[in-house]
Amino acid sequence: MTEDLTKKASEMLLKGATMLSEPCPYCSGVRIMKEGHALCTSCGREPEKKDIPEGETISKVKLPLEEMLEKKIETLSNELEQEKDHEKQQNILKSINSLLETIEKVKGKQ
């Protein structure tokens, strides 16, 4: 660790930075973090900043739960199409409605 890195790390720690339990992804050195800014005390590198492509936000990323619920809706829709019994059709529709409400709740928490 260079003298400059030691000084910078010390200053960050004195100003409330914390040591991270995860090692540096580049050299496995000790990292400290303050206000979202991580610094490796060994190599001085910071993790690469990755930009989210424009138009692709977290809300457009489907969760595994959401995908599973959509598959269930598809399965129930196929069953509904084949079902002749009115009572069973109503039960399938209630299940589909319940799944749709659950998907909306999952989307709302993203």
PLY file of the C-alpha trace (Angstrom):
ply
format ascii 1.0
element vertex 110
property float x
property float y
property float z
element edge 109
property int vertex1
property int vertex2
end_header
0.00 0.00 0.00
1.44 3.35 -1.00
1.70 6.26 1.39
-0.96 8.18 -0.58
-3.42 5.29 -0.33
-2.74 4.91 3.38
-3.36 8.61 3.94
-6.54 8.62 1.84
-7.87 5.46 3.56
-7.09 6.90 7.01
-8.89 10.13 6.17
-11.93 8.23 4.93
-12.03 6.09 8.10
-11.73 9.17 10.32
-14.67 10.71 8.47
-16.91 7.71 9.12
-16.02 5.22 6.38
-16.38 1.52 7.11
-14.32 -1.51 6.17
-16.07 -3.89 3.82
-16.18 -7.62 4.39
-15.93 -8.29 0.64
-12.36 -8.14 -0.69
-11.29 -6.09 -3.67
-12.40 -7.85 -6.88
-9.04 -7.03 -8.49
-6.41 -7.86 -5.86
-8.38 -9.31 -2.88
-7.22 -6.41 -0.71
-9.16 -4.70 2.05
-11.72 -2.13 0.91
-13.31 0.78 2.72
-16.52 2.57 1.81
-17.95 6.01 2.46
-21.13 7.36 0.90
-21.18 4.63 -1.75
-17.56 5.22 -2.72
-15.40 2.10 -2.26
-11.60 2.20 -2.26
-9.15 -0.69 -2.12
-6.38 0.03 0.37
-3.98 -2.26 -1.52
-4.30 -1.37 -5.20
-6.36 1.83 -5.01
-8.84 0.64 -7.62
-12.56 1.11 -7.47
-15.16 -1.26 -8.92
-16.15 -0.46 -12.48
-19.24 1.64 -12.81
-21.81 -0.07 -14.98
-24.46 2.05 -16.61
-27.93 0.66 -17.15
-28.71 0.92 -20.87
-31.23 3.62 -21.62
-34.77 2.30 -21.63
-33.84 -0.70 -19.47
-34.78 -0.05 -15.88
-35.12 -2.33 -12.91
-38.90 -2.33 -13.27
-38.55 -4.03 -16.67
-36.53 -6.88 -15.22
-38.79 -9.78 -14.39
-38.37 -11.57 -11.13
-38.41 -15.38 -11.12
-41.64 -15.24 -9.09
-43.30 -13.05 -11.70
-42.27 -15.41 -14.51
-43.60 -18.40 -12.60
-46.94 -16.67 -11.96
-47.26 -15.81 -15.65
-46.66 -19.46 -16.57
-49.40 -20.46 -14.14
-51.78 -18.01 -15.81
-50.93 -19.49 -19.20
-51.60 -23.03 -17.91
-54.90 -21.97 -16.36
-55.91 -20.17 -19.56
-55.39 -23.38 -21.52
-57.46 -25.31 -18.96
-60.21 -22.69 -19.16
-60.34 -23.01 -22.92
-60.93 -26.77 -22.65
-63.29 -26.74 -19.66
-67.04 -27.24 -20.31
-68.29 -27.17 -16.71
-69.41 -23.64 -15.81
-68.54 -24.02 -12.12
-65.01 -25.17 -12.91
-64.63 -22.27 -15.36
-65.55 -19.84 -12.57
-62.95 -21.39 -10.25
-60.27 -21.14 -12.95
-61.18 -17.47 -13.56
-60.93 -16.75 -9.83
-57.48 -18.35 -9.78
-56.34 -16.32 -12.78
-57.63 -13.12 -11.17
-55.80 -13.95 -7.95
-52.56 -14.55 -9.89
-52.96 -11.24 -11.74
-53.39 -9.39 -8.43
-50.29 -11.11 -7.06
-48.25 -10.10 -10.13
-49.32 -6.47 -9.65
-48.19 -6.61 -6.03
-44.83 -8.09 -7.04
-44.35 -5.39 -9.69
-45.21 -2.72 -7.13
-42.37 -3.86 -4.85
-39.67 -3.57 -7.53
0 1
1 2
2 3
3 4
4 5
5 6
6 7
7 8
8 9
9 10
10 11
11 12
12 13
13 14
14 15
15 16
16 17
17 18
18 19
19 20
20 21
21 22
22 23
23 24
24 25
25 26
26 27
27 28
28 29
29 30
30 31
31 32
32 33
33 34
34 35
35 36
36 37
37 38
38 39
39 40
40 41
41 42
42 43
43 44
44 45
45 46
46 47
47 48
48 49
49 50
50 51
51 52
52 53
53 54
54 55
55 56
56 57
57 58
58 59
59 60
60 61
61 62
62 63
63 64
64 65
65 66
66 67
67 68
68 69
69 70
70 71
71 72
72 73
73 74
74 75
75 76
76 77
77 78
78 79
79 80
80 81
81 82
82 83
83 84
84 85
85 86
86 87
87 88
88 89
89 90
90 91
91 92
92 93
93 94
94 95
95 96
96 97
97 98
98 99
99 100
100 101
101 102
102 103
103 104
104 105
105 106
106 107
107 108
108 109
